[in-house]
Amino acid sequence: MTTPGDGAVELDGLVKRYGTATAVDGLSFSAARGAVTALLGPNGAGKTTTIEICEGFRRADAGTVRVLGLDPVADARALKPRVGVMPQSGGVPGTTKAAEFLRLVASFHATPLDPAALLARLGLTEHARTPFRRMSGGQQQRLSLAVAVVGRPELVFLDEPSTGLDPQARHATWELIEELRAAGVSVVLTTHNMEEAERLADQVVIVDHGKVVAEGSPQELTGAERQLRFRARPGLGLEELLSALPAGSAAKESPAGHYLIEADVSPELLATVTAWCASHGVMTEDLRIERRTLEDVFLELTGRELRS
């Protein structure tokens, strides 16, 4: 965790209201410089509003926000050359050809990346002369990523960078983001892809109802605890099973026929579970030991699917 004043993005008590609805409710966190910070939350949690305030597109009703140490509204002129932003839908003129638009954006910066090389890196060379409106959703997403990074920003905001991409394009996008971090670029991204967050993020901030409900590295949030999963006939007597397990263990069935045992997984616990199943004539399938995932943590904290 960075100390106050060190973050690429620093929010303190941020509040944003739309009429009687509060979209951001006293939100505070710091995104470290030279690191990837993933901002996660269900739809309507306040992520988009928070990012738009950081980008200077909206003003907060209360609280403070600093981006690279500056106010994103008052210091917009100084920040724009230093910050990269993925254009939202409609941000690229539909008739503009991909290469032309990227060259135009590059011309606004003192030492941009080579647009042609960047298009090649993202698999867009054959679409260089394609008008934006005729590109597929995945191609438009990759062009938007290129627009965000072509100016060699110190900080880049990425909104769902791999949405709509095939596996090859997705991994190429992830590699580019990892290279940005290696070059010292600060990255703040929003994503619904838990695999993406776990692979890329140095820090994860989970928000719900406009507030931070958890933050830390993926490892800190998921912990070292392991869990036992198996499939069996629905409706097992979990209270009876729990009575045979160490104190503090938890068990649940969700969905029907899928069981999760949360405990300090050890050879003894594994033997206890399998012996209990055998004594009750229960045939287990797909028995496996695994660590908690970010999605597990997310559901525990918000009680909602990420794509609610």
C-alpha positions as CSV (number, residue, x, y, z in Angstrom):
1,M,0.0,0.0,0.0
2,T,1.3,3.4,-0.9
3,T,1.6,6.2,1.6
4,P,-0.6,9.4,1.2
5,G,0.7,11.4,-1.7
6,D,2.4,8.5,-3.5
7,G,-0.4,7.1,-5.5
8,A,-1.0,7.5,-9.2
9,V,-4.7,7.9,-8.2
10,E,-5.8,9.0,-4.8
11,L,-9.5,9.2,-3.7
12,D,-10.6,10.4,-0.3
13,G,-14.2,10.5,0.8
14,L,-15.5,10.8,-2.8
15,V,-19.2,11.4,-3.1
16,K,-21.3,11.7,-6.3
17,R,-25.1,12.0,-6.3
18,Y,-27.6,12.0,-9.2
19,G,-30.7,13.6,-7.7
20,T,-31.7,11.5,-4.7
21,A,-29.5,8.6,-5.8
22,T,-26.0,8.4,-4.4
23,A,-23.7,6.7,-6.9
24,V,-20.5,7.1,-5.0
25,D,-20.7,7.2,-1.2
26,G,-17.5,8.3,0.6
27,L,-15.2,6.1,-1.5
28,S,-11.5,6.2,-0.7
29,F,-8.6,4.3,-2.1
30,S,-5.1,4.8,-3.6
31,A,-3.8,3.2,-6.8
32,A,-0.1,2.7,-6.7
33,R,2.3,4.1,-9.3
34,G,3.8,1.6,-11.7
35,A,1.2,-1.0,-10.8
36,V,-2.1,-2.5,-12.1
37,T,-5.1,-1.7,-10.0
38,A,-8.4,-3.5,-10.8
39,L,-11.6,-1.8,-9.8
40,L,-14.3,-4.5,-9.4
41,G,-18.0,-4.3,-8.5
42,P,-21.4,-5.3,-9.7
43,N,-23.2,-3.2,-12.2
44,G,-24.4,0.0,-10.5
45,A,-21.7,-0.2,-7.8
46,G,-20.3,3.2,-8.8
47,K,-17.2,2.1,-10.8
48,T,-18.0,4.0,-14.0
49,T,-18.8,7.2,-12.1
50,T,-15.6,6.9,-10.1
51,I,-13.5,6.5,-13.2
52,E,-15.2,9.3,-15.0
53,I,-14.4,11.6,-12.0
54,C,-10.8,10.5,-12.2
55,E,-10.7,11.2,-15.9
56,G,-12.1,14.7,-15.3
57,F,-15.4,14.0,-17.2
58,R,-17.5,14.5,-14.0
59,R,-17.1,16.6,-10.9
60,A,-17.5,15.1,-7.4
61,D,-20.0,16.5,-5.0
62,A,-17.7,16.0,-2.1
63,G,-14.3,14.5,-1.3
64,T,-11.0,14.9,-3.1
65,V,-9.4,13.2,-6.1
66,R,-5.8,13.5,-7.2
67,V,-4.5,12.0,-10.4
68,L,-0.7,12.0,-10.7
69,G,-0.9,14.5,-7.9
70,L,-3.1,16.9,-9.8
71,D,-6.8,17.8,-9.8
72,P,-8.3,16.1,-12.9
73,V,-10.6,19.1,-13.6
74,A,-8.6,22.1,-12.6
75,D,-5.4,20.7,-14.0
76,A,-6.9,19.0,-17.1
77,R,-4.6,20.7,-19.5
78,A,-1.5,19.4,-17.7
79,L,-2.9,15.9,-17.2
80,K,-4.2,15.1,-20.7
81,P,-0.8,14.5,-22.2
82,R,0.1,12.2,-19.3
83,V,-3.0,10.1,-19.1
84,G,-4.4,7.5,-21.5
85,V,-8.2,6.7,-21.7
86,M,-10.0,4.1,-23.7
87,P,-12.7,5.9,-25.8
88,Q,-16.3,4.8,-24.9
89,S,-18.7,3.7,-27.5
90,G,-19.3,6.6,-29.8
91,G,-15.9,8.1,-28.9
92,V,-14.5,7.2,-32.3
93,P,-16.2,8.7,-35.5
94,G,-17.9,5.8,-37.3
95,T,-16.5,6.7,-40.7
96,T,-12.9,7.2,-39.6
97,K,-10.5,4.5,-40.7
98,A,-8.6,2.7,-37.9
99,A,-5.1,3.7,-38.9
100,E,-6.1,7.3,-39.7
101,F,-7.6,7.8,-36.3
102,L,-4.7,6.2,-34.4
103,R,-2.2,8.4,-36.4
104,L,-4.3,11.5,-35.5
105,V,-4.3,10.7,-31.8
106,A,-0.5,10.0,-32.0
107,S,0.1,13.4,-33.6
108,F,-1.2,15.0,-30.4
109,H,1.7,13.6,-28.3
110,A,5.4,14.5,-28.2
111,T,6.9,11.0,-28.3
112,P,4.1,8.6,-29.4
113,L,4.4,4.9,-30.1
114,D,4.5,4.0,-33.8
115,P,0.9,3.6,-34.8
116,A,1.6,1.0,-37.4
117,A,3.6,-1.2,-35.0
118,L,0.9,-0.8,-32.4
119,L,-1.8,-1.9,-34.9
120,A,0.3,-4.9,-35.8
121,R,0.8,-5.8,-32.1
122,L,-2.9,-5.9,-31.6
123,G,-3.7,-7.8,-34.7
124,L,-5.3,-4.9,-36.5
125,T,-3.0,-4.4,-39.5
126,E,-5.4,-6.0,-42.0
127,H,-8.2,-3.7,-40.6
128,A,-6.1,-0.5,-40.8
129,R,-8.3,0.9,-43.6
130,T,-11.6,-0.3,-42.2
131,P,-14.0,2.4,-41.0
132,F,-14.6,2.1,-37.3
133,R,-18.3,1.4,-37.7
134,R,-17.6,-1.7,-39.9
135,M,-15.2,-3.2,-37.4
136,S,-16.3,-6.0,-35.1
137,G,-16.8,-5.3,-31.4
138,G,-13.5,-7.0,-30.6
139,Q,-11.7,-5.0,-33.2
140,Q,-13.2,-1.8,-32.0
141,Q,-12.1,-2.7,-28.4
142,R,-8.5,-3.3,-29.5
143,L,-8.4,0.0,-31.4
144,S,-9.7,1.7,-28.3
145,L,-6.9,0.1,-26.3
146,A,-4.4,1.4,-28.9
147,V,-5.8,4.9,-28.6
148,A,-5.3,4.8,-24.9
149,V,-1.6,3.8,-25.0
150,V,-0.3,5.3,-28.2
151,G,0.8,8.5,-26.5
152,R,3.1,6.7,-24.0
153,P,1.0,7.7,-20.9
154,E,2.2,7.7,-17.4
155,L,-1.2,6.5,-16.3
156,V,-3.9,4.7,-18.3
157,F,-7.5,4.0,-17.5
158,L,-8.8,0.8,-19.2
159,D,-12.5,-0.1,-19.3
160,E,-13.1,-3.8,-19.9
161,P,-10.0,-4.1,-22.1
162,S,-10.6,-7.7,-23.2
163,T,-14.4,-7.7,-23.6
164,G,-15.4,-9.4,-26.9
165,L,-11.9,-10.7,-27.7
166,D,-11.1,-14.2,-28.8
167,P,-8.5,-16.0,-26.6
168,Q,-5.6,-15.1,-28.8
169,A,-6.4,-11.4,-28.9
170,R,-7.2,-11.5,-25.1
171,H,-3.8,-12.9,-24.3
172,A,-2.1,-10.3,-26.6
173,T,-4.0,-7.6,-24.7
174,W,-2.9,-9.0,-21.3
175,E,0.7,-9.2,-22.5
176,L,0.6,-5.5,-23.6
177,I,-0.8,-4.5,-20.2
178,E,2.0,-6.4,-18.4
179,E,4.5,-4.7,-20.6
180,L,3.1,-1.3,-19.7
181,R,3.5,-2.1,-16.0
182,A,7.1,-3.3,-16.6
183,A,7.8,0.0,-18.2
184,G,6.5,1.9,-15.1
185,V,3.1,2.8,-16.4
186,S,0.3,2.9,-13.9
187,V,-2.8,1.1,-15.0
188,V,-6.3,1.3,-13.5
189,L,-8.8,-1.1,-15.1
190,T,-12.4,-2.2,-14.6
191,T,-13.2,-5.7,-15.6
192,H,-15.9,-8.4,-15.2
193,N,-13.3,-11.0,-16.0
194,M,-12.0,-12.6,-12.8
195,E,-9.2,-14.4,-14.6
196,E,-8.1,-11.1,-16.0
197,A,-8.1,-9.4,-12.6
198,E,-6.2,-12.3,-10.9
199,R,-3.6,-12.4,-13.7
200,L,-2.9,-8.7,-14.1
201,A,-3.7,-6.9,-10.9
202,D,-1.2,-6.0,-8.2
203,Q,-4.1,-4.5,-6.2
204,V,-7.8,-5.2,-6.3
205,V,-10.4,-2.7,-5.0
206,I,-14.0,-4.1,-4.7
207,V,-16.8,-1.6,-4.5
208,D,-20.5,-2.0,-3.8
209,H,-23.2,0.6,-3.3
210,G,-20.6,3.3,-3.9
211,K,-18.2,2.2,-1.1
212,V,-15.0,0.2,-0.9
213,V,-15.9,-3.2,0.7
214,A,-12.4,-4.8,0.3
215,E,-9.0,-4.1,-1.1
216,G,-5.6,-5.7,-1.3
217,S,-3.6,-8.0,-3.6
218,P,-5.4,-11.0,-5.1
219,Q,-3.4,-13.2,-2.8
220,E,-4.4,-11.1,0.3
221,L,-8.0,-11.2,-0.7
222,T,-8.3,-14.9,-1.5
223,G,-6.0,-15.9,1.4
224,A,-4.1,-19.1,1.8
225,E,-7.1,-21.2,2.7
226,R,-8.0,-24.1,0.5
227,Q,-11.4,-25.6,0.0
228,L,-12.8,-29.0,-0.9
229,R,-15.4,-29.4,-3.6
230,F,-17.2,-32.5,-4.8
231,R,-20.4,-33.6,-6.6
232,A,-22.9,-36.1,-5.1
233,R,-26.6,-36.7,-4.9
234,P,-28.5,-33.6,-3.9
235,G,-29.8,-33.0,-0.4
236,L,-27.0,-34.5,1.8
237,G,-27.3,-33.8,5.5
238,L,-24.7,-31.1,5.8
239,E,-25.3,-30.5,9.5
240,E,-24.4,-34.1,10.2
241,L,-21.4,-33.9,8.0
242,L,-20.3,-30.7,9.8
243,S,-20.5,-32.4,13.2
244,A,-17.7,-34.7,12.0
245,L,-15.5,-31.9,10.8
246,P,-13.2,-29.6,12.8
247,A,-14.7,-26.6,14.5
248,G,-14.9,-23.5,12.3
249,S,-15.6,-25.6,9.1
250,A,-18.4,-24.6,6.8
251,A,-20.3,-26.5,4.2
252,K,-22.9,-25.6,1.6
253,E,-24.7,-27.0,-1.4
254,S,-25.0,-24.7,-4.4
255,P,-26.2,-25.5,-6.9
256,A,-28.0,-28.7,-6.1
257,G,-25.6,-31.7,-6.0
258,H,-22.5,-29.5,-5.8
259,Y,-20.8,-29.3,-2.4
260,L,-18.2,-26.9,-1.0
261,I,-16.4,-27.5,2.3
262,E,-14.5,-24.5,3.6
263,A,-11.9,-25.5,6.2
264,D,-8.2,-26.1,6.8
265,V,-7.9,-28.8,4.2
266,S,-5.6,-31.6,5.5
267,P,-5.2,-35.3,4.8
268,E,-7.3,-35.9,8.0
269,L,-10.1,-33.7,6.8
270,L,-10.1,-35.3,3.4
271,A,-10.3,-38.8,5.0
272,T,-13.2,-37.6,7.3
273,V,-15.2,-36.3,4.4
274,T,-14.7,-39.4,2.2
275,A,-15.4,-41.7,5.2
276,W,-18.6,-39.9,6.0
277,C,-19.7,-40.2,2.4
278,A,-18.9,-43.9,2.3
279,S,-20.7,-44.6,5.6
280,H,-23.8,-42.9,4.1
281,G,-23.6,-44.7,0.8
282,V,-22.7,-41.5,-1.0
283,M,-20.7,-41.8,-4.2
284,T,-18.6,-38.6,-4.7
285,E,-17.6,-37.3,-8.1
286,D,-15.1,-34.7,-9.2
287,L,-13.5,-34.4,-5.7
288,R,-10.9,-31.7,-5.8
289,I,-9.0,-29.3,-3.5
290,E,-8.6,-25.7,-4.6
291,R,-7.9,-22.3,-3.4
292,R,-10.6,-19.6,-3.1
293,T,-10.8,-17.4,-6.1
294,L,-11.5,-13.7,-6.5
295,E,-15.0,-14.6,-7.7
296,D,-15.6,-16.5,-4.4
297,V,-14.5,-13.4,-2.4
298,F,-16.6,-11.1,-4.6
299,L,-19.8,-13.2,-4.1
300,E,-19.2,-13.4,-0.3
301,L,-18.8,-9.6,-0.1
302,T,-21.5,-8.4,-2.4
303,G,-23.9,-11.4,-2.6
304,R,-24.3,-10.6,-6.3
305,E,-23.0,-12.0,-9.5
306,L,-20.5,-9.7,-11.2
307,R,-22.8,-9.3,-14.2
308,S,-25.9,-8.5,-12.2
